[in-house]
């Protein structure tokens, strides 16, 4: 058979067969006096096996290893590894679809792609249109994206986030949007917010993770002056509490 004929027989392109020759996967057949390659049935069987293995997802190097072992033991090992890899991919796809499902269930303007742990945490939160609550969701997403080892902290925040009384604290903070910085509601609200934080959360936060250079200023700039006073007092109390 000529190259075009064997290519049609096994369902490959002549370009693919020539590539297999170049990489040493398929030995060059003898040539006829006219210079054309003469392929045998054995070559066709070999090419059919190559096609089947590559369709299963094996790389050309893996196919070469499999074909080199006449007993087939190497092929069995490779197929088992491929099956295990596909199982891992399948589990990963299921997890990603679960996360996508959670995102699709979120209202427009939600936080966006998050880890499974944070997605579960946010799912516990009562629904609210509070701008302050939306800011906190954004900050949690930032922490979730930029930091490692926050699973314990997220678990501890679960009780806080699920508490309906927290919504009232957010609403009190929202109410200070147009207030002056000497509003008498500021200090009591900061104290109530501090009291709502679980005691275990302080132990879970590393000492060098309480204050990040530049973050406090950037955070306070997100709020109106009176709200920034509340958040600033809360952060100062948080640092003092953590150090004691």
N, C-alpha and C positions, 0 to 999 in steps of 0.2 A: 504494500500500500504506500502511496505517496502521502506527504504530510497533510495535504488538504483532505484526503480520503479518511485518514485515521482521525483527524480532527472532527470531521462530520460524524464518524462512527461513535466516538466517546463523548461528544458534546462539548468539545473545547475549541478554542480558537488556535489558529496556526501560530499566532503571536505568543500565546501561553505556552505552547509546546516548545517553541524556540527558546523561551525564557527558562523552561525547565532544563533544557540542554545547557544553557549558559551557566546556571547555578549548580550544575552537576547532579540534579535530581534525577534526570533521565539520561542514560548513556546515548551517545550518538550511534544511530544504526549504520550499517554498512551502506555505501552508496553504489548505485548502479553505474555502469560505464558512462551514462549520459550525465552523471553528477547528481541526480536526484536521490534523496534518502529513500531507503526501502524499509518500511516498517513491517514488523511481523505481528501475528496474533498475540504473541507474548507481550510485545510493546503495547498493544491495545489494552490488554488485561491490566498491565502496570499503570497505564494512564487512567484507566477507569477507576483503579484503586486510589490513585492520587486525587482525582476529582472528588471521589466520595469522602476522603479524609479531609480535604480542604473545605468541603461543604459543611463538615461537622465542626469546623472552626480551628483545625490544627494549622499551625504555621508551617512554612515549607521546611524549616529545620526539624520540626517535630515529625513531619511526614517522612523526611529522609531517615530519621532514627527508626521509625516504625518499619519502613521498607527494608532497612538493613538487617533486621532480625527475622530470620526465616521461621523461627519457632513461634513468633507472634507474641512472646512475653512482653517485649517492649511496647508493642501496640496496646496491649491490655492496660499497662501502666499509664500510658499516655491518655487513653480514653477515660480511665478512672479519674485522672487529674482534670481532664476537660470537663467531665461530669460534675466534679466537685466545684470547679470554677463557675460553671453555669448555675449551680445551685446557689452559690454566693451572689451571683449577679441577680438571680431571681429574687432572693431575699432582699437585696438592696432595692430592686425595682418596687417590690411590695411596700417597703418602708417609704420610699420616695412618693409613691402614689398615695399612701396614707397621709403624708405631710401635705401633698397637693390638695387632697380632699379637705383637710383642715383649713388651708388657705382659701379654697373656694367657698367655704362656709362663712368666712369672715366678711364683714361689711366692706364696702369700698373705702379705700384710704387706710386700711389696716396696716400693721407693721411690716408685712412682707415675709419672705422666707426666713424661718427660724428653725432652731434645733427642735427635735421631738420633745425634749424636756421643757423648753420654753413654750412650745405650742400647747402642751398639756397644762402648763401653769396659766397661760392666758385664757384657756378654755374654762377655767374655774371662776374667772372674774365676772362679777355682775355686769350686765350691759349698761353702759352709761355714755352720754354725749359730752361728758365733762372734758374740756380742753386740758385740764391738769392731768387727768387720767390718761389722756392720749399721749401727753409728754412722757409720763412714766413708762408707758408701753414702748415708746421710742428708746428710752434710756435702757430698758431691759434688753431690747434688741441689740443695742450697741454693746452692752456687757456680754451678751450671748455670742456676739460675733468676734469681739476683740480679745476676750479673755478665755483662759482654759481653767478647768477644774471648778466650775461654778455649779455643778450638779447639786451639791449639798446646799448651797445658798438658794438655788431655785426651789428645792424641796421645802426649805424653811419658809420661803416667801409664800408658799402655797396657802398656809393658814391665813396669812395677812391678806392676800389678794382675794381670797374667797369670802372674807368678812364683809357683809353688806354695809357695816358701819363705816368702812373705808370710803365708800362713795360719798357719804356725808362730809368727810374730811376734805375730799376733792372739791366738793361744791363750796365749802367754806373758803378754800383757797381761790376758787374761781371768783367768788364774790369780792375778793380784794383787788380785782383787776384795775379798778379806777380809784382805789383808795390811796391816801397819802402814806408816807413811810412812818408816821407816828400814830397810825390807826391803832386803837386799843385792842383790836381783835388779833393783832399779829402774834404777840408773845403767847397768849393762851393756845392759839392754833399750833404754833411750833411745839409747845409742850405736849399737846394731845397727839400730834403726829409722832413725836418721840416715844410716847407711851404705847403707841400701837405697834411698834417694832418688836418682834419676838426677841426674848432674851437670848435665845440660842444663836441668833443671827450675829451677835457681836463676836462670839467665840469663833464663828465660821469664817469671818473676814480676816485675812492676813494683815499684820500690822503695817506692812508697806503698801497695802492696797486700799487704805482708807482715803488717802489724799494723792491725787495724781497732779503733777505740776501743770498748771494752766487749765485743768478741767473745771475747777470751782468757778473761775471767772467766766469761762464759756457757758457753764450751766446757768449761772445767775443772770447772764445776759439774755437768756431765753424768756425771762419772766418780767413782768411789770415791776416797778420799784417796790411796792408794798409786798407783792408776792416774793420778790427776791429777798426781802427782809426775813420772811418766814423760812424760806429755804436755807438762807444763810445761817439763821439761828439753829435750825435743825442740823445742819452740817457741823457747826461748831459743837453742839451738844453731843453729836454722834462721835466726834473725835475725842472729846473729853471722856465720854462713857467708855469708849474702846480702850483708852489708855489706863483707866482705873481698874 
